[in-house]
Each structure stands twice: as structure tokens, then as C-alpha cells.
Amino acid sequence: MKRLYPLTLFIVLAVAIGNCASTEDTVRTQGGSPKINTSSHLAQIESIDSELKSNPTDETKAKLLLRKGRLNLELGKYDESISSLNQISSLKNANVNNSELNLYLGKAHIGKNQYAKAIQHLNQSEKFDKNYNSVERRKLVVQSLMAEKEYYHVLAALTKAYHKGNQKKDEFFYETAAKSYLKMGYESKSIGHYQKSLQVANLGLEDFPENETLRSIQKECLEVLQPEGKL
């Protein structure tokens, strides 16, 4: 049996659900990223490559590589992005935003399904600047932990991200917390986890009644908790 999720952390999560700040969440995760102009990105990369061939200073080269890494990341060219970004560390006089650099590396490794490496870079990004794109970064950490099936750590990361006004409660929070408890219920065959999953799904549906994911989780939990003929 997998380790059980402590009741105390669930209570903290419940408090976070009820007491999160009301600031608007405008961050888009990878799945909700805006469409890009592919031809424009490719033209910019070509221009950067031309500039890199002119033997610029380390500072200029670092900025060009950072920009190239971001453009390739947005194009879904994760290997090319990582290659460009990793070259920056070899420059003696590079002067770039290391929090931004590690955020891009984290995203690129997520694109390659290399979640452990992604989490390392995302944590490094936070160490360099805890406020830089903090909402997006925390969500990426949670997504990576979810992909690694580290449900205990998913819930702990959610608590950190949404505790006492860090972030307004949103569909991402409710869906991820409810899914985590549901998965833990599958693995441990624990009725308690199904109950917690249902509780979070119900709370989420109060704010987002049209959310199909929460509705589906609610249905799955009820099928376990109230099987036909045993209501």
C-alpha cells in the first residue's frame, strides 16, 4: 500500500481553498498558450544565427542565445531550445536573467517529458528570483509532479502555491487536487481519499459548475462511495 496522505495537509488545503486571494489569474500554462506566428519565429531565429556568426561579446551572445532558446521553445523545438540555453553557461561574461533561463529550461524538459530535470530547473528559477513568473512556475512544478505520479508532493506543492493569498483559487487547483486524491484512492484503495477527492470536486463545482473534469471526478467518486444498491 502506498503511503497515506496526512489529514493535516488536507486541512491546510481546505483552508487554502477558502482563503485564497482574489487577484485575477492571467497566466497561461503550456496547454493554454496563445498561437504563435511560426514564420515570424523562424525569421527571428535566422536573424539571431546571423548575429551570432559576427562574433559578438559574451553579454550580447548570451542575450541572443536566451532569445533563440525561447523562440525554439515556443515552436516546440525542445532539443534546439535546450542546446541554445545550455551554451549560455559556458560564457564567462554572460549577463542574463538566470531565473528566466531556468524557467525556459524547465519548460523545454517538460516538452521532452523529462520531468525530474524540469523540476530541478524550475526550483533553480525560484531560487534566483522567487517572484519571477511565480504563478506559472508553480503550476509547471505541480504539472511535472503529477506526471511523475508524485501525488503527495503534488498536494504539498498546491498548498504552497495557493496558501494564504499566494494565488486565487482556480480550475487548475480544484482539478489537480481532486485528481491527486482520486489517484491516491486508486492506488491505496482508501475510501478516505475518495471522500477527499469528492469534497474538493464539490467545492470546485460551486465556483465552476460547467467544469467537465470536476464533474467526471465527482461521478467516479460517487460510484465508489455510493455503489448501486448500497446507497
Phi, psi and omega per residue, in radians:
M1 nan 2.395 3.093
K2 -1.209 2.794 3.116
R3 -1.085 2.501 -3.127
L4 -1.477 2.588 -3.135
Y5 -1.404 2.234 -3.043
P6 -1.108 2.444 3.127
L7 -1.108 -0.579 -3.087
T8 -1.105 -0.694 -3.139
L9 -1.212 -0.573 3.070
F10 -1.109 -0.675 3.127
I11 -1.105 -0.717 3.101
V12 -1.080 -0.712 3.097
L13 -1.069 -0.747 -3.137
A14 -1.085 -0.688 3.099
V15 -1.124 -0.700 3.136
A16 -1.107 -0.664 3.125
I17 -1.040 -0.739 -3.034
G18 -1.480 -0.324 -2.972
N19 -2.131 0.281 -3.116
C20 -1.205 2.722 -3.111
A21 -1.212 2.910 -3.051
S22 -1.784 0.195 3.121
T23 -1.135 2.532 -3.052
E24 -1.283 2.375 3.110
D25 -1.569 1.944 -3.120
T26 -1.931 0.053 -3.094
V27 -1.347 2.357 3.070
R28 -1.824 2.233 3.072
T29 -1.398 3.098 -3.081
Q30 -0.974 -0.701 -3.118
G31 -1.170 -0.358 -3.117
G32 -1.983 0.383 -3.102
S33 -1.202 2.557 3.104
P34 -1.199 2.753 3.111
K35 -1.183 2.604 -3.132
I36 -1.986 2.791 3.059
N37 -1.581 1.727 -3.035
T38 -1.034 -0.788 -3.103
S39 -1.100 -0.659 3.112
S40 -1.148 -0.751 3.123
H41 -1.080 -0.784 -3.126
L42 -1.122 -0.664 3.109
A43 -1.145 -0.694 3.121
Q44 -1.144 -0.696 3.117
I45 -1.122 -0.703 3.107
E46 -1.086 -0.710 3.115
S47 -1.147 -0.701 3.113
I48 -1.111 -0.754 3.126
D49 -1.057 -0.645 3.107
S50 -1.154 -0.713 3.122
E51 -1.173 -0.649 -3.139
L52 -1.141 -0.513 3.139
K53 -1.286 -0.236 -3.105
S54 -1.500 0.180 3.104
N55 1.011 1.058 -3.135
P56 -1.289 2.985 3.063
T57 -1.153 2.838 3.140
D58 -1.026 -0.694 -3.120
E59 -1.109 -0.779 3.123
T60 -1.184 -0.728 -3.141
K61 -1.074 -0.722 3.136
A62 -1.071 -0.759 3.135
K63 -1.138 -0.670 3.110
L64 -1.152 -0.746 3.138
L65 -1.160 -0.656 3.104
L66 -1.104 -0.774 3.132
R67 -1.136 -0.741 3.116
K68 -1.103 -0.693 3.112
G69 -1.088 -0.715 3.112
R70 -1.142 -0.761 -3.127
L71 -1.096 -0.771 3.109
N72 -1.148 -0.634 3.085
L73 -1.042 -0.806 -3.122
E74 -1.184 -0.441 3.084
L75 -1.442 -0.124 -3.097
G76 1.420 0.271 3.107
K77 -1.667 1.386 -2.949
Y78 -1.238 -0.687 3.117
D79 -1.106 -0.764 3.122
E80 -1.111 -0.671 3.114
S81 -1.103 -0.859 -3.129
I82 -1.076 -0.699 3.138
S83 -1.055 -0.804 3.140
S84 -1.136 -0.801 -3.079
L85 -1.157 -0.647 -3.126
N86 -1.211 -0.425 3.125
Q87 -1.171 -0.409 -3.087
I88 -1.118 -0.623 -3.087
S89 -1.153 -0.334 -3.124
S90 -1.516 -0.103 -3.114
L91 -1.518 2.265 -3.059
K92 -1.209 -0.687 -3.052
N93 -1.973 0.606 3.095
A94 -1.216 2.393 3.133
N95 -2.341 1.443 -3.116
V96 -2.207 2.923 3.075
N97 -1.328 1.825 -3.081
N98 -1.165 -0.469 3.065
S99 -1.166 -0.746 3.089
E100 -1.128 -0.781 3.139
L101 -0.991 -0.834 -3.110
N102 -1.259 -0.501 3.049
L103 -1.121 -0.784 3.110
Y104 -1.094 -0.724 3.111
L105 -1.107 -0.708 3.093
G106 -1.052 -0.794 3.133
K107 -1.095 -0.730 -3.126
A108 -1.111 -0.710 3.123
H109 -1.215 -0.558 3.023
I110 -1.088 -0.724 3.103
G111 -1.040 -0.488 3.111
K112 -1.664 0.144 -3.116
N113 1.080 0.491 3.104
Q114 -1.803 1.326 -2.921
Y115 -1.269 -0.594 3.126
A116 -1.108 -0.765 3.095
K117 -1.143 -0.661 3.124
A118 -1.045 -0.795 -3.118
I119 -1.105 -0.673 3.112
Q120 -1.031 -0.816 -3.123
H121 -1.214 -0.667 3.119
L122 -1.133 -0.664 3.080
N123 -1.182 -0.658 3.077
Q124 -1.113 -0.699 3.106
S125 -1.015 -0.739 -3.139
E126 -1.185 -0.629 3.133
K127 -1.116 -0.670 -3.135
F128 -1.249 -0.660 3.140
D129 -2.761 1.813 -3.045
K130 -1.190 -0.308 -3.094
N131 -1.699 -0.178 -3.076
Y132 -1.241 1.999 3.136
N133 0.770 0.768 -2.969
S134 -1.102 -0.671 -3.118
V135 -1.150 -0.857 3.117
E136 -1.045 -0.781 -3.088
R137 -1.091 -0.756 3.136
R138 -1.119 -0.680 3.118
K139 -1.159 -0.643 3.108
L140 -1.149 -0.660 3.071
V141 -1.093 -0.801 3.134
V142 -1.066 -0.787 3.127
Q143 -1.055 -0.696 3.141
S144 -1.167 -0.751 3.104
L145 -1.115 -0.660 3.110
M146 -1.093 -0.768 3.135
A147 -1.114 -0.531 3.111
E148 -1.469 -0.008 -3.141
K149 1.092 0.559 3.090
E150 -1.651 1.218 -2.961
Y151 -1.143 -0.637 3.088
Y152 -1.012 -0.809 -3.114
H153 -1.270 -0.509 3.040
V154 -1.013 -0.866 -3.109
L155 -1.154 -0.639 3.087
A156 -1.143 -0.717 3.128
A157 -1.168 -0.652 3.075
L158 -1.102 -0.747 3.121
T159 -1.036 -0.762 3.131
K160 -1.127 -0.729 -3.060
A161 -1.242 -0.573 -3.004
Y162 -1.972 0.117 -3.039
H163 -1.339 2.268 2.984
K164 0.873 0.936 2.976
G165 1.536 0.083 3.096
N166 -1.072 -0.622 -3.016
Q167 -2.758 2.432 3.096
K168 -1.152 2.412 3.087
K169 -1.059 2.430 -3.100
D170 -2.550 -3.126 -3.109
E171 -1.107 -0.620 3.116
F172 -1.007 -0.795 -3.128
F173 -1.059 -0.943 -3.079
Y174 -1.084 -0.788 -3.132
E175 -1.067 -0.807 -3.064
T176 -1.196 -0.756 3.122
A177 -1.129 -0.791 -3.135
A178 -1.112 -0.723 3.117
K179 -1.109 -0.731 -3.110
S180 -1.075 -0.836 3.113
Y181 -1.108 -0.648 3.120
L182 -1.103 -0.794 3.132
K183 -1.118 -0.678 3.104
M184 -1.150 -0.584 3.052
G185 -1.126 -0.736 3.082
Y186 -0.987 -0.860 -2.984
E187 -1.275 -0.716 -3.049
S188 -1.709 -0.096 -3.083
K189 0.961 0.673 -3.074
S190 -1.739 2.090 3.075
I191 -1.073 -0.598 -3.127
G192 -1.031 -0.683 3.138
H193 -1.214 -0.644 3.064
Y194 -1.117 -0.682 3.128
Q195 -1.115 -0.731 3.125
K196 -1.177 -0.696 3.097
S197 -1.059 -0.774 3.125
L198 -1.114 -0.713 -3.130
Q199 -1.079 -0.793 3.130
V200 -1.155 -0.741 3.127
A201 -1.059 -0.748 3.136
N202 -1.100 -0.728 3.107
L203 -1.107 -0.730 3.133
G204 -1.117 -0.682 -3.125
L205 -1.207 -0.372 3.054
E206 -1.131 -0.647 -3.141
D207 -1.606 -0.526 -3.070
F208 -2.268 1.230 -3.030
P209 -1.113 -0.310 -3.128
E210 -1.646 0.066 -3.068
N211 -1.280 1.964 -3.078
E212 -1.242 -0.570 3.123
T213 -1.112 -0.830 3.119
L214 -1.125 -0.648 3.112
R215 -1.119 -0.701 3.132
S216 -1.163 -0.721 3.115
I217 -1.121 -0.744 3.105
Q218 -0.994 -0.782 -3.128
K219 -1.115 -0.763 3.139
E220 -1.087 -0.749 -3.131
C221 -1.127 -0.741 -3.140
L222 -1.136 -0.573 3.121
E223 -1.160 -0.527 3.101
V224 -1.425 -0.782 -3.037
L225 -1.391 -0.492 -3.120
Q226 -2.335 1.102 -3.138
P227 -1.048 2.671 -3.099
E228 -0.977 2.305 3.111
G229 1.543 -0.072 -3.105
K230 -2.199 0.441 3.141
L231 -1.233 nan nan
